[in-house]
Structure formats: structure tokens, C-alpha cells
Amino acid sequence: MNKQRIGYLPDERPPAGKLLLYALQQVIVMFPATIAVALITGFQVSTTLFASGLATICFTFITGKKLPLYYGSSFAYLSAISGLVAAQGFAKVDGILPTEAIRIAQFGIIASGLISIAAGLIVKFAGRDFVEKILPASVTGPVAMIIGLTLAGNAIMDAAPADGQSQVVWMVSLATLLATVLLSRYLKGFLGQLPLLIGAAFGCLVALVIYLIGGDGYNLFRALPDGALAASAWKIGDGSIFALPAFSFPKVSWAAVAAIMPIAIATIPESTAHVYQLDIYVNDVAREKGSKKKYDMVALLGRNLVGDGICDMISGVIGGPAGTNYGENISTMAITRVFSVHVLIVASVIAMIMSCFTPLIKIIYGIPIAVIGGLEIYLFGAIAAQGIAILIDKKCDMFSAKNIAVIACIITFGLGINYAFGGTINFFGLGVPAVAGAAIFGIVLNLLLSIGEKKPAK
């Protein structure tokens, strides 16, 4: 008799205690990237965190509580936002942009949501066949791969010692990585579904031991930036306990629309690839659990894109960066086999609460970069592996000249632009992000090579 595999499907709800721990694990996974975007762009950390939680909850209900996806800040918009605020004459003060600069960027972020909404409506009315013609596995698979592989450099930079740091950084990052991998492989039952949470805790423990032995020179824990609480909408006393995020409202700027709105095109293939990934992994868990229900994630692609666009608008209205659904969280679900939508709702609530209670955000923010790097090596690699899974699951013909050409060009453009030009290439005056440029080129190339192609007989 085969033992039933453990896992939770999107419409299943874990018991309260497990639900809380699964949700906390999802928060830890999404936190580094979401906060990194805030720190790089100069947006408020607490506002960015609150916006990601609020947008995720809204996305969940927009998609009918059927798509377990977490909405977080997108790296695709970094160069556009940085270029815009520089052109407007603004600069970061203590790592944070002036509120006026954020308000201008907000208008462009809201406008960018219209692109995703339009794409979602086209998908909805054109049908699934149209989507699979424009975005076949030969496009979505390699796009997913380069999403993970272009982030590989970030993972290693976080895991490796920076200039002037001791080599003990490797001890923490590798301890985190190995603990997480071993736990995900050998732990069974409930604990086997918390490898990233336990792995992160183990990495922090190693960092603490190193600090206790070596003193301040070996302190890898981080402090929240001094300016993070200065612009809070309202706080109790000095904000050391409770401080509302620094909400701001958009200011009309057509320059922001021109700079930021087109970048939304980059997130469409990425978001589509994530839905295909979910479809594969969720249905695999369903089969192993003996469920007769078919979870048709791909049929919800149109609603997913509309949800992405509305979430960009929600985030933009209150002062958060533009975003997309997160591959890191999908990797976590694939590793732990916990795809419950309820987990992501609770994770969103935790993120919103954290953004208001300063001690909580300090605890999560204080996790050493080395610990995050150890997790990222696993998570970003898992994103790339899921791209391979798409090709296998969709039985993509790897002996087809067309498929090989499309896959090869997407991977080479994506990785080449990322590592040779720092992630963005100048194309006739337009800054094209690596993933966006590779995805768009792959889509166009696939359509060109499909001209005259005969449909296989059914």
C-alpha cells in the first residue's frame, strides 16, 4: 500500500499552527527581494512591505482564491525608476528618496498596471490557443530559466564576503544552504515542509555563535536604516514600537508614464511562466494525493495578468514600487509541496503587520545577508529548474530547429545582457532589461519561424 504524499493544494487549508509557520516561511522568502528593491530605488521599506501584503490579498480575491501567487516588488523597474528620478533632479538622502520623487514615480507605476490589464483582457477574449501560440513552452520555459539564472549573481554576491568582510561569511551562507538542502531532502512530515524557515534559523544561529566568539568584528546582523521611520504617516512616540508606513499619493507626471509604463511588458512573459510552473507542480501534488480534481492554472492566465495590473495600481496609489508575482515563493511551494492559498493570505497579513511594528521589521531586516544568500542559491536555482520542468511537461520537441533557435536566443540574450551589460542594454536609446528583451525577442522569433508551419493532425 502506497503511503499518501504530504502536501496542500490551493483550496486546502492547513491547521492553524502549521498555517502560521508556512506563512512565516513565505514572508522570509519574499522579504529579501522586496526590501532590496526598496533599498535600491530609495522607496520606503515599510511602505513597500505593506504594499506587497495588501496587493497579494487583493490579487488572491481577484483570481477567485485559485492562484497561490505572492506579489512583490519587481527588479525589472529598477533602471527606469532610477533614471526617472535622476532626470528629475532628485537624489536619495540617507538611502531614501524625497517624498516628491516617490510621488512622481507612483504615477508611472499606476499607468504600468494598464499594460498588464490589457494583456489579461486580450488573453481572456482571445482564448488559450492564442496564448499558447504566442507563449509556447519553448518561450515560457527558457524565460523561467533565465529569471533564475540572471539572479544567480545576486545569490553569490549575498552569500560571499564583500570587500573587507571576514571569510566567516562563507561559513554562514554555506551552513544555511546545506542545512536547507539536507532538511528538504531528508526531513519527513510537517518539518519537511519548513526547510527554508529552519535553514534560515540555523544560519542565524551560526552567525550568532560566530559573533559571540569573535565580537563586533564578526557581527553579520543588520540594523534598520535611520531614515526608515522619519516619514511615517503616524507613529507612537519615536516610532520604536509602532509606526504606520510612509504612505504618499501620486503626482501627475507624463515623464514617469513614458519611463515606467513600457517596462510592464517585461513582467508579462515572467508572470505567464510562473502560471505554467504552478500548473505543473500543483497537478503533480494532486495526482500523488489521489485527487481527481484538475487544477487548470493556465486557464486563469488572463485573470492573473489583470490581477498583476490592478496590484501595480494598488501599490502605486499608496507609495510602493511596481511588482510581479514571485518565483522565489513558487520555488518554496514546489520544495515544500504547500500550495495553499490560505498560507499566502496569512503571509500577506503578517507582512502588513510587520510593516507597522518596528521591532518585527527590525528582526526580519536584521537577518544576515549571508543567510539570505544561502537561501537564494537554492531558490534561484529552483526557478531555473522549473523552466526545464515546463519544457519536459509540455513535451517540447528539442530536435526541432525552430524550438532550438528560440530557446537558444532567449537564453543567450537574457544571460548575455545580464552579465555583459549589468542587466540592461541600450537599444536605439531605449534601456531594455535582460529578461524583457530576451522574452520579447523570443516571442517575435517564434512567431516568425511559425509562418508556414503546418498544424499537427489531431
Helices and strands as residue ranges (DSSP letters): H 16-41, H 45-62, E 71-73, G 75-77, H 78-87, H 99-126, H 128-134, H 137-150, H 152-159, H 168-186, G 191-193, H 195-214, G 216-218, G 226-228, H 254-260, G 261-263, H 264-288, G 298-300, H 301-318, E 323-325, H 327-336, H 341-356, H 358-365, H 369-393, H 401-420, E 424-427, E 430-433, H 434-449
